[in-house]
Amino acid sequence: MKKYEYKFVEVPKKSGLRVRTGETFEACKKVIQAEAKEGWRLKQVVTPFLENTGAFVTYCYQIIFEREV
């Protein structure tokens, strides 16, 4: 039976007046490309929300990678 290991990388969501359009997306792409070179395969991207804020606010992206052990 195959076994896998998982790696979780958090990329903060950039916001504000000085943030260029697509800056967070470019940061995610760099992480994905770097981890792929190390043998990790992209499994999923999750956008967790802050709790107890009264609104659904995404503060980061959790990028999940897997590779066979």
ABEGO torsion letter per residue (X at the ends): XBBBBBBBBBBBBBBEAABBBGAAAAAAAAAAAAAAAAGBBBABBBBBBBBGAGBBBBABBBBBBBBBX
